[in-house]
Amino acid sequence: MPHSVNSRTASPAELQTLDRRVQMRFLRTDQAAAYLGLSGRTLEKHRTYGTGPVYRKLGNRVVYTIEELDAWAEIGTRRSTSDPGKGVVHPAKPIPGISRSKPAVKR
């Protein structure tokens, strides 16, 4: 459990850590897209086709964490054109073998 920090007695390092924790924890689609250098529509398509970063639904809102955005972008890291890399960041279009269907919900 994080301890509280008193701004009157906290060191600059403690205040900087607190500032990082207070920063936005979740990004909405347009913010996440800007972070990745994509359009919001492209990120929406990735979500629809199952080719994009992990996201969360909070009520009606779709949100992303910076860690998940970074992890998804990291998959596409290459050192050269011949480097096979860690994986493939697929384009925002249907990919054979990746299902768009939602699992049935038992009630």
CYANA upper distance limits for C-alpha pairs under 8 A (distance plus 0.5 A):
  5 VAL  CA      9 THR  CA      8.46
  5 VAL  CA     10 ALA  CA      6.73
  5 VAL  CA     14 GLU  CA      7.79
  5 VAL  CA     15 LEU  CA      8.07
  5 VAL  CA     18 LEU  CA      8.02
  6 ASN  CA     10 ALA  CA      6.13
  7 SER  CA     15 LEU  CA      7.52
 10 ALA  CA     14 GLU  CA      6.30
 10 ALA  CA     15 LEU  CA      6.80
 11 SER  CA     15 LEU  CA      6.83
 12 PRO  CA     16 GLN  CA      6.62
 13 ALA  CA     17 THR  CA      6.72
 14 GLU  CA     18 LEU  CA      6.66
 15 LEU  CA     19 ASP  CA      6.53
 16 GLN  CA     20 ARG  CA      6.79
 17 THR  CA     21 ARG  CA      6.87
 18 LEU  CA     22 VAL  CA      6.68
 19 ASP  CA     23 GLN  CA      6.82
 21 ARG  CA     25 ARG  CA      8.39
 25 ARG  CA     65 THR  CA      6.88
 25 ARG  CA     66 ILE  CA      8.22
 26 PHE  CA     63 VAL  CA      6.20
 26 PHE  CA     64 TYR  CA      5.89
 26 PHE  CA     65 THR  CA      5.43
 26 PHE  CA     66 ILE  CA      7.75
 27 LEU  CA     31 GLN  CA      6.03
 27 LEU  CA     32 ALA  CA      5.96
 27 LEU  CA     63 VAL  CA      5.80
 27 LEU  CA     64 TYR  CA      5.63
 27 LEU  CA     65 THR  CA      6.70
 27 LEU  CA     66 ILE  CA      7.93
 28 ARG  CA     32 ALA  CA      6.45
 28 ARG  CA     61 ARG  CA      8.04
 28 ARG  CA     62 VAL  CA      6.67
 28 ARG  CA     63 VAL  CA      5.12
 28 ARG  CA     64 TYR  CA      6.90
 29 THR  CA     33 ALA  CA      6.45
 29 THR  CA     40 GLY  CA      6.49
 29 THR  CA     43 LEU  CA      7.53
 29 THR  CA     44 GLU  CA      7.95
 29 THR  CA     62 VAL  CA      7.13
 29 THR  CA     63 VAL  CA      6.84
 29 THR  CA     64 TYR  CA      7.81
 30 ASP  CA     34 ALA  CA      6.69
 30 ASP  CA     39 SER  CA      7.89
 30 ASP  CA     40 GLY  CA      5.40
 31 GLN  CA     35 TYR  CA      6.68
 32 ALA  CA     36 LEU  CA      6.82
 32 ALA  CA     40 GLY  CA      8.40
 32 ALA  CA     64 TYR  CA      7.12
 32 ALA  CA     66 ILE  CA      8.27
 32 ALA  CA     69 LEU  CA      7.96
 33 ALA  CA     37 GLY  CA      6.46
 33 ALA  CA     38 LEU  CA      5.31
 33 ALA  CA     39 SER  CA      6.02
 33 ALA  CA     40 GLY  CA      5.69
 33 ALA  CA     42 THR  CA      8.41
 33 ALA  CA     43 LEU  CA      6.64
 34 ALA  CA     38 LEU  CA      6.38
 34 ALA  CA     39 SER  CA      7.31
 34 ALA  CA     40 GLY  CA      8.06
 36 LEU  CA     69 LEU  CA      7.93
 36 LEU  CA     73 ALA  CA      8.26
 38 LEU  CA     42 THR  CA      6.92
 38 LEU  CA     43 LEU  CA      7.43
 39 SER  CA     43 LEU  CA      7.06
 40 GLY  CA     44 GLU  CA      6.72
 41 ARG  CA     45 LYS  CA      6.71
 42 THR  CA     46 HIS  CA      6.75
 42 THR  CA     92 ALA  CA      6.85
 43 LEU  CA     47 ARG  CA      6.75
 43 LEU  CA     52 GLY  CA      7.36
 43 LEU  CA     92 ALA  CA      8.15
 44 GLU  CA     48 THR  CA      6.74
 45 LYS  CA     49 TYR  CA      6.65
 45 LYS  CA     92 ALA  CA      5.99
 45 LYS  CA     93 LYS  CA      7.48
 46 HIS  CA     50 GLY  CA      6.35
 46 HIS  CA     51 THR  CA      5.39
 46 HIS  CA     52 GLY  CA      4.93
 46 HIS  CA     53 PRO  CA      8.31
 46 HIS  CA     91 PRO  CA      8.09
 46 HIS  CA     92 ALA  CA      5.26
 46 HIS  CA     93 LYS  CA      7.65
 47 ARG  CA     51 THR  CA      6.94
 47 ARG  CA     52 GLY  CA      5.88
 47 ARG  CA     53 PRO  CA      7.98
 48 THR  CA    100 ARG  CA      7.43
 49 TYR  CA     92 ALA  CA      7.42
 49 TYR  CA     93 LYS  CA      6.79
 49 TYR  CA     94 PRO  CA      5.96
 49 TYR  CA     95 ILE  CA      7.83
 49 TYR  CA     98 ILE  CA      8.03
 49 TYR  CA     99 SER  CA      8.21
 49 TYR  CA    100 ARG  CA      6.40
 50 GLY  CA     98 ILE  CA      7.32
 50 GLY  CA     99 SER  CA      7.91
 50 GLY  CA    100 ARG  CA      7.04
 51 THR  CA     89 VAL  CA      7.78
 51 THR  CA     90 HIS  CA      6.43
 51 THR  CA     91 PRO  CA      7.82
 51 THR  CA     92 ALA  CA      7.12
 51 THR  CA     93 LYS  CA      8.50
 51 THR  CA     95 ILE  CA      8.49
 52 GLY  CA     72 TRP  CA      7.77
 52 GLY  CA     89 VAL  CA      8.31
 52 GLY  CA     90 HIS  CA      8.43
 52 GLY  CA     92 ALA  CA      8.24
 53 PRO  CA     64 TYR  CA      8.41
 53 PRO  CA     68 GLU  CA      6.80
 53 PRO  CA     69 LEU  CA      6.35
 53 PRO  CA     71 ALA  CA      8.38
 53 PRO  CA     72 TRP  CA      5.78
 54 VAL  CA     64 TYR  CA      7.48
 54 VAL  CA     68 GLU  CA      6.56
 54 VAL  CA     69 LEU  CA      8.05
 54 VAL  CA     72 TRP  CA      8.36
 55 TYR  CA     62 VAL  CA      7.16
 55 TYR  CA     63 VAL  CA      6.23
 55 TYR  CA     64 TYR  CA      5.33
 55 TYR  CA     65 THR  CA      7.96
 55 TYR  CA     68 GLU  CA      8.31
 56 ARG  CA     62 VAL  CA      6.19
 56 ARG  CA     63 VAL  CA      5.78
 56 ARG  CA     64 TYR  CA      6.78
 57 LYS  CA     61 ARG  CA      6.07
 57 LYS  CA     62 VAL  CA      5.21
 57 LYS  CA     63 VAL  CA      6.89
 58 LEU  CA     62 VAL  CA      6.89
 58 LEU  CA     63 VAL  CA      7.79
 64 TYR  CA     68 GLU  CA      7.36
 64 TYR  CA     69 LEU  CA      7.48
 65 THR  CA     69 LEU  CA      6.85
 66 ILE  CA     70 ASP  CA      6.53
 67 GLU  CA     71 ALA  CA      6.61
 68 GLU  CA     72 TRP  CA      6.64
 69 LEU  CA     73 ALA  CA      6.70
 70 ASP  CA     74 GLU  CA      6.44
 71 ALA  CA     75 ILE  CA      7.18
 72 TRP  CA     76 GLY  CA      8.12
 72 TRP  CA     89 VAL  CA      8.04
 73 ALA  CA     77 THR  CA      7.73
 73 ALA  CA     89 VAL  CA      7.98
 75 ILE  CA     85 GLY  CA      7.80
 75 ILE  CA     86 LYS  CA      5.94
 75 ILE  CA     87 GLY  CA      5.76
 75 ILE  CA     88 VAL  CA      6.79
 75 ILE  CA     89 VAL  CA      6.86
 76 GLY  CA     85 GLY  CA      7.27
 76 GLY  CA     86 LYS  CA      7.45
 76 GLY  CA     87 GLY  CA      6.84
 76 GLY  CA     88 VAL  CA      6.29
 76 GLY  CA     89 VAL  CA      5.98
 77 THR  CA     85 GLY  CA      6.59
 77 THR  CA     86 LYS  CA      7.66
 78 ARG  CA     83 ASP  CA      6.24
 78 ARG  CA     84 PRO  CA      7.69
 78 ARG  CA     85 GLY  CA      5.76
 79 ARG  CA     83 ASP  CA      6.52
 79 ARG  CA     85 GLY  CA      8.38
 90 HIS  CA     95 ILE  CA      8.42
 94 PRO  CA     98 ILE  CA      8.16
